[in-house]
Amino acid sequence: MLRAFFCLLLVIPSLSYAKECTRLTVSSNPEYPPYLWQTNTQPIQLAGLLVSFSERISKVSGIDIDVVYAGPWLRTQSQIHDGNIDLIAVFYTEDRTSWLDYLHPELIKTDTAVWVNKSKKFDFKTWEDLKGYSGLTVLGHSLGQEFDDYATEHLSLNKVSSIQQALKMLEEKRVDYLVYSRDPGEAYALQLGTQDVVTLPMPVSTELVYLALSKNSKCNTPRVREKLNAALRQAVDENWPEALTVEAQNEWKTRQEMLKNR
């Protein structure tokens, strides 16, 4: 009887590993080039750094990873919150730790910049320098936990539905500044042909973008997290993010040139 019991203990772990997930889904903000953007195809497909990065992580970890389009950013977050999608690329905030397990190390680093109309520049060295000005950011877009908290308490920072709307309002001098990630902002300024909007030299902050697993994902197991964390460590050691960011930026620029020449 005792022998049978020990045999059962040996079988149980092997059964759990046999059922372990071998395929994950990942998504993020589909309007965040060069990191991720949606193509003008039907069905909608995604392109950008996250796609290339996921392909490499998949090869290293041995887990298939599918980059999927789940709709606008707020809907994508809801899908991941509910566990319908396994992984998300996202900034860290305390609120999100209630429904996400963050993986380490980070995916990329990105500067959050202050955007202004070039005819209305002002000195910006600390967050306090933004007081007294009317500002914008984009709905659902975190600027980092610390700045989010500061802005809520001290700044006049309204939210609009898209970065395109924000850039247009800034170009028309309807607001004094916009706070948004530097690389995605530059990508959309290029797309829109915006000439009068620039970034101030000093960043608001440098934020880390992480991959995180939904706590409600059936694939969120210690073994899966271990494999993904190991792959992320290799990514940092081999400098994947820098090289893939440049590739994605070039791809975005090439696409914009092709669209303008049609």
C-alpha positions in Angstrom: 0.0 0.0 0.0 2.8 2.4 1.0 4.7 1.6 -2.3 1.6 2.4 -4.3 1.2 5.7 -2.5 4.8 6.7 -3.4 4.3 5.7 -7.0 1.2 7.9 -7.1 3.3 10.9 -5.8 5.8 10.3 -8.7 3.0 10.2 -11.3 1.1 13.4 -10.2 3.9 15.9 -11.1 4.4 14.2 -14.5 0.7 14.5 -15.2 0.7 18.3 -14.3 3.7 18.9 -16.6 2.0 16.9 -19.4 -1.0 19.3 -19.2 1.2 22.4 -18.9 0.5 25.1 -21.5 2.7 25.0 -24.6 1.0 28.0 -26.3 0.4 31.5 -25.0 -1.4 34.6 -26.4 0.0 38.1 -25.9 -1.2 41.6 -26.8 -0.7 45.2 -25.8 -1.7 48.7 -27.0 -2.3 48.3 -30.7 -1.7 52.0 -31.3 1.8 52.2 -29.8 4.4 52.2 -32.6 7.2 51.3 -33.0 6.4 48.8 -30.2 3.1 47.6 -31.6 0.6 48.8 -34.2 -2.2 47.4 -36.3 -1.9 46.9 -40.0 -4.4 48.0 -42.6 -5.5 44.5 -43.4 -8.6 42.3 -42.8 -8.4 40.5 -40.5 -6.4 43.0 -38.5 -2.8 41.9 -37.8 -0.2 43.4 -35.6 3.4 44.5 -36.3 6.2 46.0 -34.3 8.8 45.2 -31.7 6.5 43.1 -29.6 5.9 40.7 -32.6 9.6 40.2 -33.2 10.4 40.0 -29.5 7.7 37.4 -29.0 9.1 35.2 -31.8 12.5 35.2 -30.1 11.1 34.5 -26.7 9.1 31.7 -28.1 12.2 30.0 -29.6 14.2 30.4 -26.4 11.5 29.3 -23.9 10.1 26.5 -26.1 6.6 28.0 -25.6 4.6 29.1 -28.7 3.5 32.7 -28.3 0.8 34.2 -30.6 0.5 38.0 -30.8 -3.2 38.7 -31.1 -5.3 41.7 -31.8 -8.0 42.2 -29.1 -9.4 45.6 -30.0 -8.6 49.1 -28.5 -6.3 49.4 -25.6 -8.9 49.5 -22.8 -10.7 46.4 -24.2 -7.3 44.6 -24.6 -6.6 45.2 -20.9 -10.0 43.9 -20.0 -9.4 40.7 -22.0 -6.2 40.1 -20.2 -7.7 40.9 -16.8 -10.3 38.2 -17.4 -7.6 35.7 -18.6 -8.9 35.5 -22.2 -5.4 36.5 -23.2 -2.4 35.3 -21.3 0.3 38.0 -21.6 0.5 41.7 -21.9 3.3 44.2 -22.4 2.6 47.1 -20.0 4.0 49.7 -17.6 4.1 48.8 -13.9 1.4 50.3 -11.7 0.3 49.2 -8.3 -3.3 48.7 -9.4 -2.3 46.3 -12.1 -0.5 44.0 -9.6 -3.9 42.8 -8.4 -4.5 41.1 -11.8 -1.0 40.7 -13.3 2.1 38.8 -12.3 5.0 40.9 -13.7 7.9 39.0 -15.3 11.5 40.1 -14.9 13.7 41.7 -16.2 11.9 44.4 -18.2 11.1 44.2 -21.9 12.2 47.7 -22.8 12.9 51.2 -21.3 11.0 54.2 -22.8 11.2 57.9 -22.1 8.0 59.8 -21.3 8.3 63.2 -22.8 6.7 66.6 -22.6 5.4 67.7 -26.0 4.8 71.3 -26.9 4.0 73.6 -29.8 7.4 74.9 -30.9 6.0 78.5 -30.8 5.1 78.0 -27.1 8.1 76.3 -25.5 8.8 76.7 -21.8 11.5 75.7 -19.4 11.0 72.2 -18.0 13.4 70.7 -15.5 11.1 69.3 -12.8 7.5 68.2 -12.6 6.6 71.4 -10.7 7.4 73.4 -13.9 4.2 72.0 -15.4 2.0 73.7 -12.8 -0.1 76.5 -14.2 -0.1 75.1 -17.7 -3.0 73.1 -19.3 -1.9 69.6 -20.3 -3.1 66.5 -22.0 -2.5 62.8 -21.9 -4.2 59.8 -23.6 -7.0 57.8 -21.9 -5.8 54.5 -20.5 -2.1 55.4 -20.9 -0.1 55.2 -17.7 2.8 57.6 -17.3 4.4 55.6 -14.5 3.0 55.1 -11.0 4.9 58.0 -9.4 4.0 60.6 -12.1 0.4 59.4 -12.3 0.0 60.1 -8.6 1.7 63.5 -8.9 -0.4 64.6 -11.9 -3.7 63.6 -10.2 -2.9 65.8 -7.2 -1.0 68.7 -8.7 -1.5 69.1 -12.4 -4.3 70.2 -14.8 -4.0 67.2 -17.1 -7.0 66.3 -19.2 -7.4 63.0 -21.1 -8.4 62.5 -24.7 -9.2 59.3 -26.6 -6.2 59.1 -28.9 -2.6 60.4 -29.4 -3.7 61.7 -32.9 -6.3 63.9 -31.2 -3.8 65.1 -28.6 -1.2 66.0 -31.3 -3.8 67.9 -33.3 -4.9 69.9 -30.3 -1.3 70.8 -29.4 -0.6 71.8 -33.0 -3.7 74.1 -32.9 -2.4 75.6 -29.6 -5.6 74.5 -27.7 -3.4 73.2 -24.8 0.1 74.0 -23.5 1.6 70.5 -23.4 1.1 66.8 -23.9 2.7 64.1 -21.8 3.3 60.9 -23.8 6.0 58.3 -24.5 8.7 59.8 -26.8 9.1 57.0 -29.4 5.3 56.4 -30.1 4.7 60.1 -30.1 7.4 60.6 -32.7 5.9 57.8 -34.8 2.5 59.4 -34.9 3.9 62.9 -35.5 5.6 61.4 -38.6 2.4 59.7 -39.7 0.3 62.9 -39.3 3.0 65.1 -40.9 3.0 67.3 -37.8 5.5 70.1 -38.2 4.8 72.4 -35.2 5.1 69.9 -32.3 8.3 69.0 -30.6 9.5 67.4 -27.4 11.3 69.2 -24.6 14.8 67.8 -23.9 14.2 66.7 -20.3 12.0 63.5 -20.0 9.3 63.4 -17.5 10.5 59.9 -16.5 12.1 56.8 -17.9 9.7 54.0 -17.5 10.1 50.2 -17.8 7.8 48.1 -20.0 7.3 44.6 -18.7 5.7 41.4 -19.9 3.1 40.2 -17.4 0.9 37.2 -17.0 -2.8 37.5 -16.2 -3.5 36.0 -12.8 -6.6 34.5 -14.4 -4.7 32.8 -17.2 -4.8 29.0 -17.1 -1.2 29.1 -18.2 0.0 31.1 -15.3 2.1 28.5 -13.5 5.5 28.6 -11.8 7.0 26.5 -14.6 5.8 28.8 -17.3 6.9 31.9 -15.4 10.3 30.4 -14.9 10.8 29.7 -18.6 9.7 33.2 -19.6 11.9 34.9 -17.0 14.9 32.9 -18.2 14.2 33.9 -21.8 13.9 37.6 -20.7 17.3 37.4 -18.9 18.8 36.1 -22.1 17.2 38.9 -24.1 18.8 41.6 -21.9 22.2 39.8 -21.9 22.1 39.8 -25.7 20.7 43.3 -26.2 17.6 42.2 -28.1 15.4 45.3 -27.2 17.8 47.9 -28.7 18.2 46.1 -32.0 14.6 45.2 -32.4 13.5 48.7 -31.5 15.6 50.1 -34.4 14.2 47.5 -36.8 10.7 48.4 -35.8 11.3 52.1 -36.2 12.7 51.6 -39.7 9.7 49.4 -40.6 7.2 52.0 -39.4 9.0 54.8 -41.4 9.1 52.6 -44.5 5.3 51.9 -44.2 4.5 55.6 -43.8 6.6 56.5 -46.9 4.8 53.8 -48.9 1.4 55.1 -47.8 2.3 58.6 -48.7 3.5 57.6 -52.2 0.3 55.7 -53.1 
